[in-house]
Amino acid sequence: MERKPIKTKIPEIVDYWFSRIDESDFSVDAAEAHERCWRCGCKRNLERCHIVPDSLGGRDEPANLVLLCARCHAENPNVTDPEIMWDWLKAYKVPFYDTLWSILGLKEYRFIYKRSFFEDLAALGISDPDERNREMREIKTIVYRQATVHFGQPYFNTATVAGLYRMQLKELARKLGKTLTQDDRSEAMSGKMPWWLET
């Protein structure tokens, strides 16, 4: 069975929700909600995304639609409880536009290397924000030429962003004549609970 195209218009969705929600809970404000993704805050072509999926009885009406970019639409929760969508959108709130994917790259970095990018930067002796920004800006242009997007994706995925952060630190360490340490101890050896069992 072919799904019917969504008839509800973007302005109807924006008008409906931004008269009912507190925009300070989200990554986008009302003035730009028609052109920026409600999750990541990036200016993208927006898709009308069902809160309760069409396949689970969700209706084509402003009360059941939010606006997401294709990337966020692919990741959104597909469940019948509408509260889950709002919990998800609020959880990813960022204070500045166009920063979510970098922030998620930093989260992925911490997951992979067991400490934050900024802890590793400080371990190299760089803690002053101005110095850090200057050093990283120079290195970023070099390192970013050593990465690409996956076929079919128009963006760096979070693992690539985390890898680019690591490559920047490695280049900075080389430039400073220092060694970037890595904690190779397994979680079992360190006495820590494996990440998938953490509560």
LOVODREN-997769 format. One record per residue (C-alpha): z, x, y; residue number from 1. Coordinates in steps of 0.001 Angstrom, whole numbers. Each point is the difference from the previous one (the first is absolute). Layout:
BEGIN
- pz,px,py,i
- Z,X,Y,NUM
...
This chain:
BEGIN
- pz,px,py,i
- 0,0,0,1
- -1012,1404,3364,2
- 2639,164,2712,3
- -758,-1831,3227,4
- -239,2156,3138,5
- 3048,-83,2261,6
- -578,-2374,2907,7
- 3120,722,2055,8
- -895,2183,2992,9
- 1810,3171,1060,10
- 1174,-1447,3367,11
- 1530,-2977,-1820,12
- 2031,2348,-2225,13
- 1186,2124,2934,14
- 908,-3042,2110,15
- 1853,-1621,-2882,16
- 2112,2980,-1052,17
- 672,1691,3320,18
- 1541,-3205,1317,19
- 2380,28,-3003,20
- 894,3602,-860,21
- 1796,2761,1868,22
- -2729,2560,600,23
- 2589,2784,278,24
- 387,-272,-3795,25
- -3597,1112,-587,26
- -2410,2891,566,27
- -2096,-2035,2437,28
- 678,-2072,3078,29
- -1533,-3349,884,30
- -2408,1428,2576,31
- -1780,2069,-2664,32
- 675,-2056,-3139,33
- -3641,-1132,-62,34
- -1299,3579,-312,35
- 2770,2046,-1640,36
- 1249,-256,-3567,37
- 3360,-1725,-203,38
- 1280,2557,-2517,39
- -1306,3411,1080,40
- -689,-748,3669,41
- -3419,1679,-142,42
- -2963,-1392,1911,43
- -2337,-1077,-2793,44
- -2227,-2822,-1128,45
- 2533,-2581,-1086,46
- -51,-2164,-3085,47
- 1670,-3371,-266,48
- 2538,515,-2750,49
- 1698,-2825,-1866,50
- 3786,101,-22,51
- 24,-2127,-3152,52
- -3206,1022,-1809,53
- -2865,-2482,-153,54
- -31,392,-3794,55
- 3655,-1112,-117,56
- -519,-3080,2158,57
- 241,1595,3448,58
- -1687,-2026,2715,59
- -2602,932,2586,60
- 2167,-651,3053,61
- 1628,2156,2684,62
- 3452,-433,-1586,63
- -1252,1768,-3146,64
- -2020,2836,1523,65
- 723,3364,1613,66
- -2405,2641,1304,67
- -297,3296,-1868,68
- -2474,2851,-168,69
- -1817,408,-3327,70
- 2317,2829,-1075,71
- 3177,-1988,594,72
- -1570,-3172,-1411,73
- -561,1845,-3286,74
- 3705,940,-95,75
- 1615,-3239,1158,76
- 2268,-2020,-2315,77
- -1820,-2726,-1947,78
- 2831,-2393,-842,79
- 881,-3643,638,80
- 3162,707,2027,81
- -1164,293,3651,82
- 3178,1840,980,83
- -1174,3030,-1993,84
- -2990,502,2338,85
- 2257,-40,3052,86
- 2497,2370,-1630,87
- -2889,2380,-767,88
- -1457,-143,3517,89
- 3414,575,1608,90
- 814,2893,-2348,91
- -3057,1918,1212,92
- 661,-526,3700,93
- -764,3125,2011,94
- 812,525,3695,95
- -3431,1382,954,96
- -3518,-1064,-851,97
- -2078,2139,-2366,98
- 2971,1857,-1512,99
- 783,-1822,-3266,100
- -2329,2045,-2194,101
- 1397,3288,1318,102
- 3529,-1296,-574,103
- -885,-1036,-3559,104
- -1490,3477,-490,105
- 3373,1460,1047,106
- 1737,-2319,-2474,107
- -2379,1145,-2749,108
- 663,3629,981,109
- 3740,-544,-440,110
- -593,-1699,-3356,111
- -2139,2888,-1274,112
- 1971,2958,1412,113
- 3536,-1493,-118,114
- 682,740,3664,115
- -1563,-997,3271,116
- -2877,1644,1801,117
- 2351,595,2942,118
- 2594,1708,-2224,119
- -2734,2335,-1247,120
- -1174,589,3571,121
- 3552,856,1098,122
- 311,2370,-2999,123
- -2940,1909,1494,124
- 1966,331,3238,125
- -1844,-2682,1972,126
- 2368,-2633,1338,127
- -990,-304,3670,128
- -2239,-3106,309,129
- -2337,1584,2590,130
- -463,3150,-2055,131
- -462,-2087,-3146,132
- -2685,-2151,1620,133
- -1863,3014,1388,134
- 26,1875,-3314,135
- -984,-3009,-2066,136
- -2811,-1054,2345,137
- -1692,3375,-415,138
- 389,-14,-3783,139
- -964,-3650,-460,140
- -3605,588,1074,141
- -356,2758,-2603,142
- 1685,-1841,-2865,143
- -1670,-3385,530,144
- -3369,1578,-789,145
- 1350,630,-3507,146
- 428,-3666,-929,147
- -2248,-2965,-555,148
- 232,-3687,-682,149
- -371,-1350,-3511,150
- -3404,-1521,-701,151
- -14,-3609,1150,152
- 3061,382,2245,153
- -503,513,3741,154
- 3456,1569,462,155
- 2305,2706,-1314,156
- 2357,-1480,-2604,157
- 3731,770,279,158
- -126,2779,-2606,159
- -2722,1727,2034,160
- 2032,-389,3203,161
- 3052,1492,-1763,162
- -2194,2823,-1302,163
- -1289,689,3508,164
- 3569,203,1300,165
- 822,2489,-2764,166
- -3149,2035,705,167
- 934,140,3693,168
- 3429,1365,-902,169
- -1494,2551,-2385,170
- -2399,1180,2703,171
- 2833,178,2538,172
- 2130,2001,-2461,173
- -2914,2401,-573,174
- -505,369,3761,175
- 3723,721,499,176
- 164,2394,-2962,177
- 2499,-2232,-1783,178
- 166,-1673,-3384,179
- 116,-3740,-384,180
- 2510,-656,-2760,181
- -374,-2675,-2617,182
- 2774,-1568,-2038,183
- -1429,173,-3516,184
- 3125,-1310,-1722,185
- -646,-3193,-1874,186
- 2149,-3012,798,187
- 1586,268,-3454,188
- 1001,3634,603,189
- 1381,-781,3445,190
- 2146,-2823,-1375,191
- -1781,-2566,2164,192
- -1119,-3352,-1315,193
- -3796,-171,-496,194
- -1632,-1783,2944,195
- -1108,-2981,-2083,196
- 3609,-716,-1031,197
- 1583,285,3446,198
- 1814,-3064,1229,199
